[in-house]
Amino acid sequence: MRFVSRYGRFGVQVRPERAEALGGGGVRVLQEPVYAMFEPGGLEPIERELAVNRWAFNGLYQEQDEVTMVPPDYRIGVFDSLIAQVDQGWTDEIRESVEASLLDLAERYEDIIAIPRTMVPPPWPRYDEFAGSVGDLMARLVEDGHDLDAVLTYERATQNRPLITASLEGLIAGEPTRETEEVVG
């Protein structure tokens, strides 16, 4: 789940550290702390739109022409619980507790927005099981008249296969399809 914060480097302590003092002056950690750290950058267009419509960002920088305003992306923090789980080595239980804590904060305060994950449907029900080459897949998408932007969005959100995303981007840009023998499924 993704969350957006009004502040670029915002942090929330979800679980405190619990430690025990030992007789020899040492400390034994009984429970590791868990933090949800927001970072600026990586905003998706819908997240930027939600943030700009919800919060006022006074005192924006100007470009060198002294007229064009710099977008406030550097002031908006983003937290993705799935990415944090991988980076921090969290279990599913810890990730779910972080999400629950941030959802609670998003309901009570104005400084955090919970971004619902929207699922783009596949081009056809068994798209993920297609058993042809990348060229065959591209040809079928074009022949059947699928919206290539929607297919690219679906591919990035679910499978994220580099060869297919590159081929889709090429088709969208108007480049001819490269025939490759690599099987998709």
C-alpha positions in Angstrom: 0.0 0.0 0.0 1.2 3.5 -0.8 1.0 6.6 1.4 1.7 10.2 0.6 2.8 12.8 3.2 2.7 16.5 3.2 6.3 16.6 4.3 9.2 15.1 2.2 11.1 13.4 4.9 8.4 12.5 7.3 8.8 9.5 9.6 6.4 7.5 11.9 7.5 5.2 14.6 5.1 2.2 14.4 6.7 0.0 17.1 9.2 1.3 19.8 12.4 -0.3 20.7 12.3 -2.4 23.9 15.6 -2.9 25.6 16.9 -4.4 28.9 19.8 -3.1 30.8 22.4 -5.7 31.7 24.5 -5.8 34.9 27.8 -5.3 33.0 26.6 -2.0 31.5 25.4 -3.5 28.2 22.0 -3.5 26.7 20.0 -6.3 25.2 17.4 -5.4 22.6 14.2 -7.3 23.2 12.2 -5.7 20.4 13.6 -3.9 17.3 11.9 -0.6 16.4 9.9 -0.3 13.2 9.7 3.1 11.4 7.8 4.1 8.3 10.1 6.6 6.6 8.7 8.8 3.8 11.0 10.0 1.0 10.5 12.7 -1.6 10.4 11.6 -5.2 8.7 8.7 -6.9 5.3 10.3 -7.1 2.9 8.9 -9.5 0.7 11.4 -11.4 -2.5 10.6 -9.4 -0.6 11.0 -6.1 0.8 14.4 -7.2 -2.7 15.5 -8.1 -4.2 14.3 -4.8 -1.4 16.0 -2.8 -1.6 19.4 -4.7 -5.4 19.5 -4.4 -5.4 18.7 -0.7 -2.5 20.7 0.6 -1.2 24.3 0.0 2.5 24.6 -0.7 3.4 28.2 0.0 6.8 29.6 -1.0 7.5 27.5 -4.1 10.8 27.9 -5.9 10.9 29.5 -9.3 12.8 28.4 -12.4 15.6 30.5 -13.7 13.2 32.5 -15.9 11.6 33.8 -12.6 8.1 33.0 -13.8 7.8 29.2 -13.9 7.1 27.6 -10.6 8.9 24.4 -9.6 6.4 21.6 -8.8 6.3 20.8 -5.1 7.4 17.1 -5.6 10.5 17.7 -3.5 8.2 18.6 -0.5 5.9 15.6 -0.8 6.9 12.3 0.9 6.1 8.8 -0.5 6.0 5.5 1.5 5.3 2.2 -0.2 4.9 -0.6 2.3 5.8 -3.4 -0.1 9.1 -1.8 -1.0 9.8 -1.1 2.7 9.1 -4.7 3.5 11.7 -5.9 1.0 14.2 -3.2 2.0 13.8 -3.7 5.8 13.3 -7.4 5.7 9.9 -7.2 7.4 7.5 -10.1 7.8 4.0 -9.8 6.4 2.8 -9.3 10.0 5.0 -6.2 10.5 4.1 -4.8 7.1 0.4 -5.1 7.9 0.9 -3.5 11.3 2.7 -0.6 9.6 -0.2 -0.2 7.1 -2.8 -0.3 9.8 -0.9 2.3 11.8 -0.6 4.6 8.8 -4.2 4.1 7.8 -5.2 5.1 11.3 -3.0 8.3 11.1 -4.5 9.1 7.6 -8.0 8.9 9.0 -7.2 11.1 12.0 -4.8 13.7 10.5 -4.6 15.8 7.4 -0.9 15.2 6.8 -1.1 11.7 5.3 -3.1 10.3 2.4 -3.6 6.6 1.9 -3.4 5.8 -1.8 -5.6 2.9 -2.8 -4.1 0.5 -5.2 -6.1 0.5 -8.4 -5.9 -2.6 -10.5 -6.0 -2.3 -14.2 -7.6 -5.4 -15.7 -5.6 -7.6 -18.1 -6.2 -7.2 -21.8 -7.9 -10.6 -21.8 -8.5 -13.1 -18.9 -5.6 -15.4 -19.6 -3.1 -12.7 -20.7 -0.6 -13.7 -18.1 -0.5 -17.3 -19.4 0.2 -16.4 -23.0 2.6 -19.0 -24.4 4.1 -17.3 -27.5 7.0 -15.2 -28.2 7.2 -11.5 -27.4 6.6 -10.7 -31.1 3.5 -12.9 -31.1 2.2 -11.1 -28.0 2.8 -7.7 -29.6 1.1 -8.8 -32.8 -1.9 -10.1 -31.0 -2.3 -6.9 -28.9 -2.1 -4.8 -32.1 -4.4 -7.1 -34.1 -7.1 -7.2 -31.4 -7.0 -3.4 -31.0 -6.1 -3.3 -27.3 -5.2 0.0 -25.7 -1.4 -0.3 -25.5 -1.1 2.3 -22.7 -3.5 0.3 -20.6 -1.6 -2.9 -21.3 1.7 -1.2 -20.4 0.2 0.0 -17.1 -1.1 -3.5 -16.4 2.2 -5.1 -17.3 4.2 -2.7 -15.0 1.7 -3.2 -12.1 1.6 -7.0 -12.2 4.3 -8.9 -14.2 6.8 -6.1 -14.9 8.7 -8.1 -17.5 11.5 -5.9 -18.9 11.4 -7.3 -22.5 7.6 -6.9 -22.7 7.5 -3.4 -21.2 10.3 -2.3 -23.6 8.4 -3.8 -26.6 5.2 -2.1 -25.5 7.0 1.3 -25.0 8.4 0.9 -28.5 5.0 0.1 -30.0 3.5 3.2 -28.3 6.4 5.3 -29.6 5.7 4.1 -33.1 8.9 1.9 -33.4 8.6 -1.3 -35.4 8.3 -4.5 -33.4 11.5 -6.5 -32.9 11.0 -10.2 -33.4 12.4 -12.2 -30.6 12.2 -15.8 -30.0 12.0 -15.5 -26.2 8.8 -17.2 -25.0 6.6 -15.0 -22.8 4.7 -17.5 -20.6 
